[in-house]
Amino acid sequence: MSEKQWVRAERNQQKKHKNSMGKKKIKKQTEEELLKESEITEKTAEKTAPVKTGKQISRGRVYIQASYNNTIITVTDENGSALASSSAGSLGFKGPKKATPYAASKVVEAVFEKIKKAGLSEINVFIKGIGSGRESAVRSLISHGLNITSIKDITPIPHNGPRPRKVRRV
């Protein structure tokens, strides 16, 4: 091995040594620290579920927005003021999993947990979008015992669309 090759090999070893991170140190938590963390998570969970429980609401509206990327569900009263809202992204689904029917049913489950105290029994469902979570969200609403009085599709449809391109001349 020539002197140049030996110097190169020595430099490569030094670079590898700098890039290695070594062993990871795992810190064990005491029971007190675990209790503090669980209290903090409970407080944040209470903050993320603000539901107006001042009065009992028997009728309401459910808006389902099912796109190719996400499923968002909002529950309102008859006047349109929001009671609860949730989405697949807020439940921890990431990427293409947000638009799946399973994620849509889990979103309905999360929203139902939020509005359980309000006493909602009859709902009108308004569906917007062409995502794959449309049908499973409605089925999940039925399975949770909500009485659906009407289902309306409010997906925006262009009637005329944009101006067509000019005629190609050859």
C-alpha positions as CSV (number, residue, x, y, z in Angstrom):
1,M,0.0,0.0,0.0
2,S,1.5,3.3,-1.0
3,E,1.6,6.3,1.3
4,K,-1.2,8.1,-0.5
5,Q,-3.5,5.2,-0.3
6,W,-2.8,4.8,3.4
7,V,-3.5,8.5,4.0
8,R,-6.9,8.2,2.1
9,A,-7.8,5.1,4.1
10,E,-7.0,7.0,7.4
11,R,-9.2,10.0,6.4
12,N,-12.1,7.7,5.5
13,Q,-11.9,6.0,8.9
14,Q,-11.9,9.4,10.6
15,K,-15.0,10.5,8.6
16,K,-16.8,7.3,9.5
17,H,-15.9,7.8,13.1
18,K,-17.3,11.4,13.1
19,N,-20.6,10.3,11.5
20,S,-21.3,7.4,13.9
21,M,-23.5,8.4,16.7
22,G,-22.6,5.8,19.2
23,K,-24.9,3.9,21.6
24,K,-28.2,5.5,22.5
25,K,-28.8,6.1,26.1
26,I,-32.2,5.2,27.4
27,K,-33.4,7.2,30.3
28,K,-35.8,5.4,32.6
29,Q,-38.6,7.4,33.9
30,T,-39.8,7.3,37.5
31,E,-43.4,6.7,38.4
32,E,-43.9,10.4,39.3
33,E,-42.7,11.5,35.9
34,L,-45.1,9.0,34.2
35,L,-48.0,10.3,36.3
36,K,-47.2,13.9,35.3
37,E,-47.1,13.0,31.6
38,S,-50.5,11.2,31.8
39,E,-52.0,14.3,33.6
40,I,-50.7,16.5,30.8
41,T,-52.1,14.3,28.1
42,E,-55.5,14.2,29.8
43,K,-55.6,18.0,30.0
44,T,-54.8,18.4,26.3
45,A,-57.4,15.8,25.4
46,E,-60.0,17.8,27.3
47,K,-59.0,20.9,25.4
48,T,-59.2,19.3,22.0
49,A,-62.9,18.2,22.5
50,P,-64.8,21.4,23.1
51,V,-68.5,20.6,22.8
52,K,-71.3,22.9,23.7
53,T,-73.3,21.0,26.3
54,G,-75.4,23.9,27.6
55,K,-78.6,22.5,26.0
56,Q,-79.8,19.2,24.7
57,I,-80.0,19.2,20.9
58,S,-82.2,16.6,19.3
59,R,-81.7,17.5,15.6
60,G,-78.6,18.5,13.8
61,R,-76.6,18.4,10.5
62,V,-73.5,16.4,9.6
63,Y,-71.3,17.7,6.9
64,I,-68.9,15.1,5.3
65,Q,-66.2,16.4,3.1
66,A,-64.5,13.4,1.4
67,S,-61.6,14.4,-0.9
68,Y,-58.9,12.3,-2.5
69,N,-56.5,13.3,0.4
70,N,-58.6,13.5,3.5
71,T,-62.0,13.1,5.1
72,I,-63.4,15.9,7.3
73,I,-66.6,15.6,9.3
74,T,-68.4,18.5,11.0
75,V,-71.5,18.3,13.2
76,T,-73.7,21.4,13.6
77,D,-77.0,22.2,15.1
78,E,-80.1,23.3,13.0
79,N,-78.8,26.9,12.9
80,G,-75.4,25.9,11.5
81,S,-73.2,26.6,14.6
82,A,-70.6,23.8,14.9
83,L,-70.8,21.4,17.7
84,A,-67.8,19.1,16.9
85,S,-65.4,18.5,14.1
86,S,-62.7,16.0,13.2
87,S,-60.6,14.8,10.3
88,A,-58.5,11.7,9.4
89,G,-55.3,13.8,9.7
90,S,-56.2,14.9,13.2
91,L,-56.6,11.3,14.3
92,G,-53.0,10.5,13.2
93,F,-53.5,9.0,9.8
94,K,-50.8,10.1,7.4
95,G,-50.4,10.2,3.6
96,P,-52.7,8.1,1.4
97,K,-54.2,6.4,4.5
98,K,-56.2,9.5,5.3
99,A,-58.6,9.0,2.4
100,T,-59.4,5.4,3.1
101,P,-62.9,4.2,4.2
102,Y,-61.4,2.9,7.4
103,A,-60.1,6.3,8.3
104,A,-63.6,7.8,7.6
105,S,-65.3,5.4,9.9
106,K,-62.8,6.2,12.7
107,V,-63.4,10.0,12.1
108,V,-67.2,9.4,12.6
109,E,-66.4,7.4,15.8
110,A,-64.3,10.3,17.1
111,V,-67.0,12.9,16.3
112,F,-69.7,10.7,17.9
113,E,-67.7,10.5,21.1
114,K,-67.5,14.4,21.2
115,I,-71.3,14.9,20.6
116,K,-72.5,12.1,22.8
117,K,-73.4,14.5,25.6
118,A,-75.4,16.8,23.4
119,G,-78.1,14.2,22.9
120,L,-78.2,14.3,19.2
121,S,-80.7,11.7,17.7
122,E,-81.9,12.9,14.3
123,I,-79.5,14.2,11.6
124,N,-79.5,15.5,8.1
125,V,-76.3,14.4,6.2
126,F,-74.7,16.6,3.6
127,I,-71.9,15.0,1.5
128,K,-69.3,16.9,-0.5
129,G,-66.5,15.5,-2.6
130,I,-65.7,12.3,-4.4
131,G,-63.3,10.5,-2.0
132,S,-63.5,6.9,-1.0
133,G,-64.7,7.7,2.5
134,R,-68.2,8.9,1.5
135,E,-70.2,5.7,1.9
136,S,-68.3,4.3,4.9
137,A,-68.9,7.5,6.8
138,V,-72.7,7.3,6.3
139,R,-72.7,3.6,7.2
140,S,-70.7,4.4,10.4
141,L,-73.2,7.1,11.3
142,I,-76.0,4.6,11.0
143,S,-74.2,2.0,13.1
144,H,-73.7,4.5,16.0
145,G,-77.5,4.7,16.3
146,L,-78.2,8.1,14.7
147,N,-81.4,8.4,12.9
148,I,-80.7,9.9,9.4
149,T,-83.6,11.8,8.0
150,S,-82.0,12.9,4.7
151,I,-78.8,12.5,2.7
152,K,-78.0,15.3,0.2
153,D,-75.0,15.4,-2.1
154,I,-73.7,19.0,-2.3
155,T,-70.6,18.3,-4.5
156,P,-69.9,21.3,-6.6
157,I,-70.4,20.6,-10.3
158,P,-69.4,22.9,-13.1
159,H,-72.3,23.7,-15.5
160,N,-70.3,25.2,-18.3
161,G,-66.7,25.1,-17.3
162,P,-63.8,27.2,-18.5
163,R,-63.4,28.7,-22.0
164,P,-62.2,26.0,-24.5
165,R,-58.9,26.3,-26.2
166,K,-58.6,28.1,-29.5
167,V,-58.8,26.0,-32.7
168,R,-55.4,24.6,-33.8
169,R,-54.4,25.8,-37.3
170,V,-51.9,23.6,-39.2
